[in-house]
């Protein structure tokens, strides 16, 4: 996803805070879409795709970080495509 708006930039900055932890275990995360209702869609990559703790990571780590940096985000969802 090409960064085209200040909202996307802020979300990407929040994801940059999460990436080192994911990359340390061979994974990563990409911003896929930002819906008008405040839902952000992300896609796991690498070992995060098969990690049984990825739902916990999404809620307790990634979603919390994004919502801290970008309060207008209401939810973060992982998508596979």
C-alpha positions as CSV (number, residue, x, y, z in Angstrom):
1,X,0.0,0.0,0.0
2,X,1.5,3.3,-1.1
3,X,1.4,5.9,1.7
4,X,-0.8,8.7,0.5
5,X,-2.4,10.4,3.5
6,X,-1.3,11.6,6.9
7,X,-3.5,8.9,8.5
8,X,-1.6,6.2,6.6
9,X,1.7,7.8,7.7
10,X,0.7,7.7,11.4
11,X,-0.4,4.1,11.2
12,X,2.8,3.1,9.4
13,X,4.8,4.9,12.2
14,X,2.9,2.9,14.8
15,X,3.6,-0.3,12.9
16,X,7.3,0.7,12.9
17,X,7.3,0.4,16.7
18,X,5.9,-3.2,16.4
19,X,8.1,-4.4,13.6
20,X,11.3,-5.1,15.5
21,X,9.5,-7.5,17.8
22,X,7.9,-9.4,14.9
23,X,11.1,-9.4,12.8
24,X,13.1,-10.7,15.7
25,X,11.1,-13.9,15.4
26,X,11.2,-14.0,11.6
27,X,7.9,-12.2,10.9
28,X,6.6,-8.9,9.8
29,X,3.4,-7.0,9.3
30,X,2.0,-4.9,6.4
31,X,-0.7,-2.3,6.3
32,X,-3.3,-3.5,3.7
33,X,-6.3,-1.1,4.0
34,X,-7.9,1.6,6.1
35,X,-11.7,1.5,6.1
36,X,-13.9,4.5,6.5
37,X,-15.4,3.1,9.7
38,X,-12.0,3.2,11.5
39,X,-11.0,-0.4,10.9
40,X,-7.4,-1.0,9.9
41,X,-6.6,-4.2,8.0
42,X,-3.1,-5.7,8.3
43,X,-1.4,-8.8,6.9
44,X,1.1,-10.9,8.8
45,X,4.2,-12.1,6.9
46,X,6.8,-14.7,7.6
47,X,6.6,-16.8,10.7
48,X,3.7,-14.6,12.0
49,X,1.4,-16.3,9.5
50,X,1.7,-19.6,11.3
51,X,2.3,-18.4,14.9
52,X,-0.4,-19.6,17.3
53,X,0.0,-16.4,19.3
54,X,-0.7,-14.1,16.4
55,X,-4.3,-13.3,17.6
56,X,-2.9,-12.2,21.0
57,X,-0.1,-10.2,19.3
58,X,-2.7,-8.5,17.2
59,X,-4.9,-7.4,20.1
60,X,-2.5,-6.8,22.9
61,X,0.4,-5.5,20.8
62,X,-0.4,-4.2,17.4
63,X,-3.9,-2.9,17.9
64,X,-3.0,-1.3,21.2
65,X,0.0,0.4,19.7
66,X,-1.9,1.7,16.6
67,X,-4.8,2.9,18.7
68,X,-2.4,4.7,21.0
69,X,-0.7,6.6,18.1
70,X,-3.8,6.9,16.0
71,X,-6.9,7.3,18.4
72,X,-9.4,7.5,15.5
73,X,-8.7,3.8,14.7
74,X,-11.4,1.7,16.2
75,X,-10.2,-1.8,15.5
76,X,-7.3,-3.7,13.8
77,X,-8.1,-6.9,11.8
78,X,-5.7,-9.4,10.3
79,X,-6.4,-10.4,6.7
80,X,-4.8,-13.1,4.6
81,X,-4.9,-11.4,1.2
